[in-house]
Amino acid sequence: MSEKDQRNLLHAAAVEGEILGKSVQQWEEEFPMIKQIRSYEEVFWSNSNLKPVDAALRETGVTLEEVKSAESRLKRFAPFLMEAFPETRASKGILESPLRRVEAFQEAVEDTLYGVPFGRLMLKLDSHLPISGSIKARGGIYEVLQHAERLAVEAGLVNPGMNYRAFAEPKFKEFFSEYSVAVGSTGNLGLSIGIISAALGFKAQVHMSADAKAWKKALLRKKGVEVIEYASDYSVAVEEGRREAEKDPKTYFVDDENSIHLFLGYAVAALRLKAQLDGIGFTPSQTSPLFVYLPCGVGGGPGGVAFGLKLIFGEHAHCYFAEPTHSPCMLIGMMTDRHDAVSVQDFGLDNRTIADGLAVGRPSLFVGKVLRHLLEGVFSVSDDHMLADLSLMADLESLRLEPSALAGLSGPSWLKRSTPVYESLQKQYSPEALSQAVHLAWATGGSMVPAEVMDQDIENGRKLR
């Protein structure tokens, strides 16, 4: 069956069936944007449920102290990371990525529909994070480290003030070899979990969905990780991984849909970003707002980062999620306020995108509820758009990124293209303040992509341009 035929079947099933007791037509009447979404159009949804940041943060129950505790744990493990991964020695075992001004790219799109309306465009290059080359190095690696620490403490292997370089010693690896770590993934989370778990000595299992890239599966197997493949999408891989892990009390399942540990690991990024922005003389404020655009799959990574940014910068950090037009699960979930009770497939979308890390049909309920009153909005971007931007970024800025890492770049243009949003910003900030704004697109992955795969993506993007 061709892809077009499969898509037509999905649409037909959505039209004939009901979604939570309502027809598609009723959903479209209540939320007119759904009609555009079902046609795979790029759309922008502005969140009308925002509350004052302090009040919204209190409602979440997650605190700054918890984020700082996560940062402290990562610092404790820095000596281990330097020993296990020599590439981290230059940063003293701290996993962090650079900021990059992309002026040539901004100038190239200036007179197009996707031009940046005001301020400076920058990239946060999580694509170049050490160990696993993506944003998942933050949450994924953190969660496995906290699990390893807990097991070691319970076994009496950790003493107060101990140098955590010891976690690289044979006795620790022998101890962890009795335990397993499992995760369901479209790719990048599986890479981070698999690589760090194997380095510590755990047996690692990664349940991979059909859309995961072949090179990611091959790399995991090369690292000694067991890769279990499914013909279905991300949700099935997660559910099967969770079910298998429940059978073994010595298996720890990293739950991308609901994990507070992943969330806190991602949130640490905000503390690090503050120091980087201080370094370039920029402070988010009434006279210089910050706008951040985060590629979104199930929501854990961008959710944690956005939450951290709100904790640190308050109302002057404006956060938006970016999703593929084929997989806008968080957009649908938050717009309808039904979160994980609805999926993109329910509305006839195929959940097939070149942005494999974002190919998620059903969003995280945990993240959706935490950000319900904090996230400014969500927009979608087509595969062709991501590929065109990928090639432009490679040609003009010599930055080689994977498709999903380009998802956020059209975000700034939506601020002006959405008249109500632009009018609201003009009321909140003076023209001078908007001219001093920073637009930060989070480049979530790319440095580990094989050269031949990257070259093909760049060439395909050039053709689209």
Protein Blocks (a to p, Z undefined) as FASTA:
>chain_A
ZZklmmmmmmmmmmmmccehiafklmmmmmmmlmmmmnopacddddfkbccfklmmmmno
pafklmmmmmmmmmmmmmmmmmmmmmlmmnnopacddddddfklmmmmmmmmkbcfedjd
ddddfklgghjopaklmmmmmmmmmmmmmmmmmnopacghiafklmmpmklmmmmmmpcc
ddddfklmmmmmmmmmmmnopacdddddfklcfklmmmmmmnopacdddfbdfklmmmmm
mmmmmmpmkbccddfklpmklmmmmmmmmmmmmmmmmmnopacdfklccddddddfflmm
mmmmmmmmmmmnmmmlccdddddfklmmklmmmmnonmjmpcfklnopahiafblmlmcf
bdcfklmmmmmmmmgbdcdddfklmmmmmmmmmmmnopacdfklmmmmmmmmmmmmmmml
mmmmmmmpcfklmmmpccddddfbhjlpcfklmmmmmmmmmmmZZ
